[in-house]
Amino acid sequence: MKTLKLIMMMTMASLLTACLRVEVATPDKPININMNVKIEHEIQIKADRQVEELLKENSDLFGEVKAK
């Protein structure tokens, strides 16, 4: 019985000494993230004929209206 306890204690001691140390450290320099993003969008407005005529008459309100 004493031998079994001694073997178990020696096994536990050897397992505890074999544990690795893990350390988490912050970096010395800040983290830089370079993002090159290209965003393109297109807005299309559909209007009925009466609204198109109003816009043609008052084109100075919203800029030029392109006729289709």
C-alpha positions in Angstrom: 0.0 0.0 0.0 2.9 2.3 0.9 4.5 1.5 -2.4 1.3 2.4 -4.4 1.1 5.8 -2.6 4.7 6.5 -3.3 4.4 5.6 -6.9 1.2 7.8 -7.2 2.9 10.7 -5.5 6.0 10.4 -7.8 3.7 10.2 -10.8 1.8 13.3 -9.8 5.0 15.2 -9.1 6.4 14.4 -12.5 3.2 15.4 -14.2 3.1 18.7 -12.4 6.7 19.6 -13.3 6.0 18.7 -17.0 3.3 21.4 -17.3 4.2 24.2 -19.8 3.8 27.8 -19.0 1.6 29.8 -21.4 2.0 33.6 -21.3 -0.1 36.1 -23.2 1.6 39.5 -23.7 0.5 42.7 -25.4 2.4 43.8 -28.5 4.9 46.7 -28.3 3.6 48.4 -31.4 0.0 49.2 -32.2 -1.9 47.0 -34.6 -2.3 48.7 -38.0 -5.1 47.5 -40.4 -4.9 48.9 -43.9 -8.1 48.7 -45.8 -8.5 49.7 -49.4 -12.2 49.8 -50.1 -13.9 50.9 -53.2 -17.6 51.6 -53.0 -19.6 52.3 -56.1 -23.3 53.0 -56.1 -25.9 54.0 -58.7 -29.2 55.5 -57.9 -32.0 55.2 -60.5 -35.2 57.1 -60.1 -38.3 56.2 -62.1 -40.9 58.9 -62.5 -44.2 59.0 -64.4 -44.6 61.4 -67.3 -46.3 64.3 -65.3 -43.4 64.4 -62.9 -40.9 64.3 -65.8 -42.6 67.3 -67.4 -42.5 69.2 -64.1 -38.8 68.4 -63.7 -38.2 69.6 -67.3 -40.0 72.9 -66.6 -38.2 73.4 -63.3 -34.8 71.9 -64.1 -33.0 74.4 -62.0 -34.3 72.8 -58.8 -32.6 69.4 -59.2 -30.2 69.9 -62.0 -30.6 68.7 -65.6 -33.0 65.8 -66.3 -31.9 63.4 -68.9 -34.6 62.4 -71.3 -34.7 58.7 -72.4 
